[in-house]
């Protein structure tokens, strides 16, 4: 099991962006809602993600990275 906070760090993304990606891209059977307490002691949402959901997020992240790399390459060679 993986949590969205650690995955956001791993993917070098803001946690709120990863939460949005999880809600939009993953089947609900691959994650469940949880929460954590922030530095101020306030409840914040996070997700616990199973291995299938993790694999989907990794694939999505790799696709995004490759897309951005190709766009950068196009801009340099144009």
Backbone as a chain_set.jsonl record, in Angstrom:
{"seq": "XXXXXXXXXXXXXXXXXXXXXXXXXXXXXXXXXXXXXXXXXXXXXXXXXXXXXXXXXXXXXXXXXXXXXXXXXXXXXX", "coords": {"N": [[0.844, -1.184, 0.0], [0.387, 2.259, -0.663], [0.782, 5.75, 0.106], [-0.724, 8.87, -0.776], [0.699, 11.156, -0.108], [3.434, 10.457, 0.135], [3.806, 9.552, -2.477], [3.442, 11.898, -3.951], [5.739, 13.315, -3.28], [7.647, 11.566, -4.34], [7.016, 11.715, -7.084], [7.585, 14.321, -7.488], [5.595, 16.349, -7.344], [2.952, 18.633, -6.483], [0.956, 17.863, -3.667], [-1.809, 18.365, -3.79], [-2.243, 18.402, -6.55], [-1.7, 15.755, -7.233], [-3.754, 14.479, -5.817], [-5.957, 15.301, -7.324], [-5.372, 14.066, -9.768], [-5.535, 11.372, -8.989], [-8.267, 11.152, -8.316], [-9.403, 11.62, -10.833], [-8.251, 9.73, -12.607], [-7.98, 7.135, -11.547], [-9.558, 4.014, -10.851], [-12.087, 3.572, -8.42], [-11.748, 1.308, -6.899], [-9.082, 1.036, -6.488], [-8.06, 2.692, -4.583], [-8.498, 4.293, -1.362], [-10.103, 6.768, 0.634], [-8.45, 8.736, 3.055], [-7.006, 10.502, 5.818], [-4.786, 13.031, 7.081], [-3.018, 14.784, 9.663], [-2.089, 18.076, 9.43], [0.684, 20.43, 9.864], [-0.498, 22.351, 11.451], [-2.294, 20.936, 12.831], [-4.655, 20.429, 11.558], [-7.147, 18.544, 9.798], [-6.441, 16.944, 6.778], [-7.049, 15.813, 3.425], [-6.027, 12.631, 2.09], [-4.938, 9.816, 0.145], [-4.963, 6.272, 0.28], [-3.344, 3.928, -1.569], [-3.584, 1.067, -3.595], [-1.518, -1.587, -5.048], [-2.161, -1.89, -7.79], [-3.302, 0.604, -8.388], [-1.086, 2.189, -7.853], [0.666, 1.32, -9.889], [-0.736, 2.278, -12.125], [-0.596, 5.048, -11.667], [2.184, 5.451, -11.826], [2.638, 4.772, -14.497], [1.093, 6.788, -15.727], [2.491, 9.064, -14.832], [4.991, 8.626, -16.066], [4.225, 8.776, -18.763], [3.402, 11.459, -18.878], [5.862, 12.704, -18.321], [7.406, 11.897, -20.53], [5.937, 13.102, -22.567], [6.268, 15.849, -21.972], [9.034, 16.027, -22.231], [9.319, 15.504, -24.987], [8.006, 17.71, -26.063], [9.676, 19.759, -25.163], [11.968, 19.115, -26.556], [11.073, 19.483, -29.195], [10.662, 22.237, -29.132], [13.266, 23.17, -28.846], [14.492, 22.267, -31.173], [13.073, 23.545, -33.112]], "CA": [[0.0, 0.0, 0.0], [1.118, 3.508, -0.803], [-0.075, 6.889, 0.408], [-0.589, 9.942, -1.772], [1.689, 12.145, 0.331], [4.748, 9.954, -0.274], [3.869, 9.497, -3.94], [3.613, 13.268, -4.45], [7.172, 13.61, -3.126], [8.36, 10.725, -5.292], [6.766, 12.233, -8.433], [7.943, 15.748, -7.476], [4.385, 17.101, -7.655], [2.221, 19.097, -5.311], [0.01, 16.848, -3.21], [-3.163, 18.668, -4.273], [-2.315, 17.993, -7.958], [-1.787, 14.298, -7.261], [-5.11, 14.115, -5.387], [-6.831, 15.518, -8.479], [-5.069, 13.001, -10.72], [-6.081, 10.125, -8.441], [-9.73, 11.181, -8.458], [-9.773, 11.603, -12.252], [-7.676, 8.665, -13.423], [-7.982, 5.799, -10.963], [-10.795, 3.357, -10.468], [-12.243, 3.686, -6.964], [-11.332, 0.073, -6.22], [-7.628, 1.04, -6.32], [-7.661, 3.597, -3.51], [-9.552, 4.722, -0.45], [-9.85, 8.055, 1.278], [-7.947, 8.78, 4.411], [-6.651, 11.873, 6.162], [-3.617, 13.22, 7.94], [-3.03, 16.058, 10.363], [-0.991, 18.926, 8.96], [1.501, 21.05, 10.916], [-1.38, 23.128, 12.336], [-3.212, 20.012, 13.481], [-5.909, 20.372, 10.797], [-7.341, 17.358, 8.976], [-6.265, 17.128, 5.338], [-7.308, 14.552, 2.72], [-4.998, 11.896, 1.375], [-5.45, 8.534, -0.327], [-4.167, 5.065, 0.405], [-3.438, 3.394, -2.919], [-3.064, -0.294, -3.701], [-0.457, -1.772, -6.043], [-2.689, -1.635, -9.127], [-3.4, 2.056, -8.501], [0.289, 2.694, -7.928], [1.163, 1.047, -11.239], [-1.412, 3.212, -13.031], [-0.029, 6.383, -11.45], [3.546, 5.465, -12.36], [2.512, 4.826, -15.958], [0.622, 8.135, -16.067], [3.599, 9.99, -14.588], [5.988, 8.413, -17.119], [3.664, 9.317, -20.001], [3.494, 12.916, -18.786], [7.272, 13.09, -18.426], [7.817, 11.714, -21.922], [5.251, 14.133, -23.353], [6.933, 17.136, -21.728], [10.375, 15.952, -22.823], [9.212, 15.627, -26.446], [7.645, 19.102, -26.344], [10.883, 20.553, -24.962], [12.85, 18.807, -27.668], [10.501, 20.163, -30.358], [10.89, 23.684, -28.985], [14.695, 23.423, -29.039], [14.854, 21.984, -32.569], [12.257, 24.352, -34.033]], "C": [[0.889, 1.248, 0.0], [0.2, 4.651, -0.369], [0.273, 8.038, -0.534], [0.458, 10.98, -1.377], [3.086, 11.707, -0.118], [4.89, 9.908, -1.79], [4.055, 10.889, -4.54], [5.085, 13.677, -4.359], [7.962, 12.837, -4.174], [8.225, 11.263, -6.725], [7.133, 13.709, -8.583], [6.767, 16.611, -7.939], [3.764, 17.6, -6.365], [1.174, 18.046, -4.954], [-1.384, 17.108, -3.761], [-3.322, 18.283, -5.75], [-2.438, 16.477, -8.073], [-3.165, 13.825, -6.813], [-6.085, 14.236, -6.555], [-6.625, 14.417, -9.528], [-5.664, 11.677, -10.256], [-7.584, 10.076, -8.647], [-10.153, 11.035, -9.919], [-9.372, 10.319, -12.97], [-7.825, 7.259, -12.851], [-9.394, 5.302, -10.683], [-10.889, 3.377, -8.944], [-11.848, 2.428, -6.21], [-9.829, 0.05, -5.949], [-7.155, 1.975, -5.215], [-8.816, 3.806, -2.539], [-9.103, 5.996, 0.247], [-9.343, 7.861, 2.694], [-7.703, 10.248, 4.745], [-5.377, 11.86, 6.974], [-3.773, 14.566, 8.623], [-1.827, 16.863, 9.897], [-0.264, 19.553, 10.144], [0.669, 21.852, 11.907], [-2.378, 22.234, 13.067], [-4.559, 19.915, 12.784], [-5.948, 19.109, 9.938], [-7.215, 17.713, 7.502], [-6.498, 15.787, 4.642], [-6.032, 13.935, 2.154], [-5.637, 10.583, 0.933], [-4.449, 7.436, -0.024], [-4.419, 4.29, -0.886], [-2.851, 1.985, -2.958], [-2.067, -0.398, -4.86], [-0.937, -1.491, -7.466], [-2.829, -0.13, -9.375], [-2.038, 2.702, -8.62], [0.848, 2.506, -9.335], [0.549, 2.008, -12.254], [-0.853, 4.619, -12.896], [1.39, 6.491, -11.998], [3.506, 5.566, -13.88], [2.066, 6.213, -16.416], [1.747, 9.152, -15.92], [4.67, 9.857, -15.678], [5.503, 8.977, -18.455], [3.738, 10.837, -20.014], [4.928, 13.39, -18.964], [7.753, 12.985, -19.863], [7.191, 12.77, -22.821], [5.968, 15.475, -23.198], [8.342, 17.155, -22.326], [10.303, 16.126, -24.337], [8.847, 17.055, -26.842], [8.867, 20.018, -26.186], [11.859, 20.354, -26.121], [12.382, 19.492, -28.942], [10.79, 21.655, -30.311], [12.361, 24.033, -29.266], [15.068, 23.249, -30.507], [14.078, 22.821, -33.562], [12.936, 25.651, -34.411]], "O": [[1.975, 1.273, 0.579], [-1.022, 4.535, -0.464], [1.399, 8.158, -1.016], [1.043, 11.619, -2.25], [3.833, 12.502, -0.688], [5.962, 10.188, -2.328], [4.759, 11.038, -5.539], [5.61, 14.317, -5.271], [8.847, 13.394, -4.823], [9.193, 11.266, -7.486], [7.009, 14.279, -9.666], [6.914, 17.479, -8.799], [4.016, 17.059, -5.289], [0.583, 17.42, -5.833], [-2.074, 16.169, -4.16], [-4.409, 17.882, -6.166], [-3.19, 15.971, -8.907], [-3.694, 12.865, -7.373], [-6.939, 13.371, -6.75], [-7.587, 13.905, -10.1], [-6.237, 10.941, -11.059], [-8.117, 9.065, -9.104], [-11.162, 10.39, -10.206], [-10.092, 9.866, -13.859], [-7.8, 6.285, -13.604], [-10.291, 6.068, -10.33], [-9.88, 3.216, -8.258], [-11.634, 2.478, -4.999], [-9.34, -0.846, -5.261], [-5.957, 2.041, -4.94], [-9.971, 3.527, -2.862], [-7.913, 6.261, 0.423], [-9.753, 6.952, 3.415], [-8.155, 11.135, 4.02], [-4.947, 10.825, 7.484], [-4.578, 15.394, 8.196], [-0.69, 16.395, 9.96], [-0.565, 19.242, 11.297], [1.063, 22.022, 13.06], [-3.209, 22.721, 13.833], [-5.511, 19.378, 13.352], [-4.925, 18.662, 9.42], [-7.819, 18.68, 7.037], [-6.182, 14.737, 5.202], [-5.089, 14.638, 1.791], [-6.766, 10.283, 1.319], [-3.238, 7.651, -0.069], [-5.566, 4.029, -1.249], [-1.768, 1.736, -2.427], [-1.809, 0.58, -5.561], [-0.197, -0.914, -8.263], [-2.506, 0.35, -10.461], [-1.851, 3.646, -9.388], [1.434, 3.427, -9.904], [1.244, 2.497, -13.145], [-0.657, 5.31, -13.896], [1.756, 7.516, -12.573], [4.246, 6.346, -14.478], [2.604, 6.751, -17.384], [1.934, 10.005, -16.787], [5.195, 10.862, -16.158], [6.279, 9.584, -19.193], [4.09, 11.44, -21.028], [5.182, 14.363, -19.673], [8.433, 13.883, -20.359], [7.842, 13.275, -23.736], [6.241, 16.154, -24.188], [8.786, 18.171, -22.859], [11.137, 16.822, -24.915], [9.332, 17.556, -27.856], [9.066, 20.938, -26.979], [12.486, 21.3, -26.597], [13.199, 20.026, -29.693], [11.124, 22.264, -31.327], [12.653, 25.073, -29.856], [15.881, 24.012, -31.029], [14.396, 22.809, -34.751], [12.379, 26.439, -35.177]]}, "num_chains": 1, "name": "protein.A"}
